[in-house]
Amino acid sequence: MCINPTVREIFAKEVRIKHTPLQSPRHQMEPTILEGDHVRLEPLSMNHLDDLCRHGLEEHLWTWIPQPVQTRNDMAGYIEAALAGQKTGTMLPFATIAKESGEAVGSTRFGNIDLENRRMEIGWTWIVRPWQRTAINTETKLLMLKYAFNNVDCNRVEFKTDAMNERSRAAILCLGAQEEGTLRKHVVTTSGRFM
């Protein structure tokens, strides 16, 4: 069992949505801002490239990501891929902004969006070391869950992580997620290893 007072506090507060154009689950999701006490999730753009490069080129951040980001060009490609997914309606990427500093300290997104069946995934999440194991990640996930269930009217929100990433798996379970199984040979990483 995972008991986290911060989680209770976040659930007790209302999610402040700056822009919610989505009126029906059948429409494509539009970029929006989600804001809590510790974090602001704003639509990811190339304007975040400098902050994300300043903080996000550390090798350990990309251990469990299929395509690691090691250079400024890699980060630009990462953002471009997320924005391409947004254009197709399958992703809605965010920059994770630490409200205390105003800096982009990571990224996350809704992905595999299937509004017809009212489901989506939360993932592609990374946060730089100084802000790891703080309220930022928990609040990020809870803001996204509340948005998915309350604003988009999802029936299901999924999380996927590498089976070997014990830290991430434990964090997901602390949110109250139910593990439903292990996908085998689901993704091939750039190293050739299957996730």
ZIQUITA-V124834 format. One record per pair of residues at least 24 apart in sequence whose ideal C-beta (glycine too) atoms are under 8 Angstrom apart, sorted by the first residue. I is the first residue (numbers start at 1). GAP is how many residues later the second one is. D is the distance in whole Angstrom. If there is no record, write none. Layout:
I|GAP|D / I|GAP|D
//
This chain:
2|168|8 / 2|171|6 / 2|172|4 / 4|134|7 / 4|170|6 / 6|129|5 / 6|132|6 / 6|133|7 / 7|131|6 / 7|135|7 / 7|167|7 / 7|168|7 / 10|26|7 / 10|27|8 / 10|125|8 / 10|128|7 / 10|129|5 / 10|132|5 / 10|133|8 / 11|131|7 / 13|24|7 / 15|128|6 / 15|131|4 / 15|132|6 / 15|135|7 / 17|130|7 / 17|134|6 / 20|131|6 / 22|129|7 / 22|130|6 / 25|90|5 / 25|91|8 / 25|93|5 / 25|127|6 / 25|128|5 / 25|129|8 / 26|89|6 / 26|90|7 / 27|88|7 / 28|61|4 / 28|87|7 / 29|60|7 / 29|63|5 / 29|81|7 / 29|84|6 / 29|86|7 / 29|123|7 / 31|55|7 / 31|61|7 / 32|60|8 / 32|115|7 / 34|60|7 / 34|109|4 / 34|110|7 / 34|113|6 / 35|64|8 / 35|108|8 / 36|103|4 / 36|104|8 / 36|106|8 / 36|107|5 / 37|62|7 / 37|98|8 / 37|102|7 / 38|60|7 / 38|61|6 / 38|62|7 / 38|96|7 / 38|97|5 / 38|98|5 / 38|101|5 / 39|57|6 / 39|58|7 / 39|59|7 / 39|60|6 / 39|96|8 / 39|97|5 / 39|100|5 / 39|101|5 / 39|104|7 / 40|57|4 / 40|59|6 / 41|53|4 / 41|54|7 / 41|55|6 / 41|56|7 / 41|67|7 / 41|99|6 / 41|102|6 / 41|103|7 / 42|52|6 / 42|53|5 / 42|55|6 / 43|49|8 / 43|50|7 / 43|51|7 / 43|52|8 / 44|35|6 / 44|38|6 / 44|39|7 / 44|49|4 / 44|50|6 / 44|51|5 / 44|63|6 / 44|65|7 / 45|34|7 / 45|38|8 / 45|50|8 / 46|30|7 / 46|33|6 / 48|31|7 / 48|47|4 / 48|56|4 / 48|59|8 / 49|26|6 / 49|27|6 / 49|30|6 / 51|44|8 / 51|52|5 / 51|53|4 / 51|54|8 / 52|27|7 / 52|43|7 / 52|52|5 / 52|54|8 / 52|55|7 / 54|49|8 / 55|48|7 / 55|49|7 / 55|50|6 / 55|51|8 / 55|73|4 / 56|50|7 / 56|51|8 / 56|70|7 / 56|72|6 / 58|70|7 / 58|71|7 / 60|69|8 / 61|65|5 / 61|67|7 / 61|68|8 / 62|64|8 / 63|102|8 / 64|97|7 / 64|98|4 / 64|100|7 / 64|101|4 / 64|104|7 / 64|131|8 / 65|59|8 / 65|61|7 / 66|121|5 / 66|122|7 / 66|123|5 / 66|124|7 / 66|129|6 / 67|122|7 / 67|123|5 / 68|122|7 / 78|29|8 / 82|25|7 / 82|27|6 / 82|42|7 / 85|24|8 / 85|26|7 / 89|24|6 / 93|31|7 / 96|29|8 / 96|31|6 / 96|40|7 / 96|44|6 / 98|33|6 / 98|38|6 / 105|25|8 / 105|26|5 / 105|31|7 / 106|25|7 / 106|30|8 / 108|32|6 / 108|36|7 / 110|34|7 / 110|38|7 / 112|46|7 / 115|37|7 / 117|38|8 / 118|34|8 / 118|35|6 / 118|36|5 / 118|37|5 / 118|38|7 / 119|35|6 / 119|36|6 / 119|37|4 / 119|38|7 / 119|39|7 / 120|28|6 / 120|32|7 / 120|34|6 / 120|37|6 / 120|38|7 / 121|36|7 / 121|37|4 / 121|38|7 / 121|39|6 / 122|26|7 / 122|35|6 / 122|36|7 / 122|37|6 / 123|36|6 / 123|37|6 / 123|38|7 / 137|34|7 / 138|33|8 / 138|36|8 / 138|37|7 / 141|34|6 / 142|33|7 / 145|30|7 / 160|26|8 / 162|33|5 / 163|32|7
//
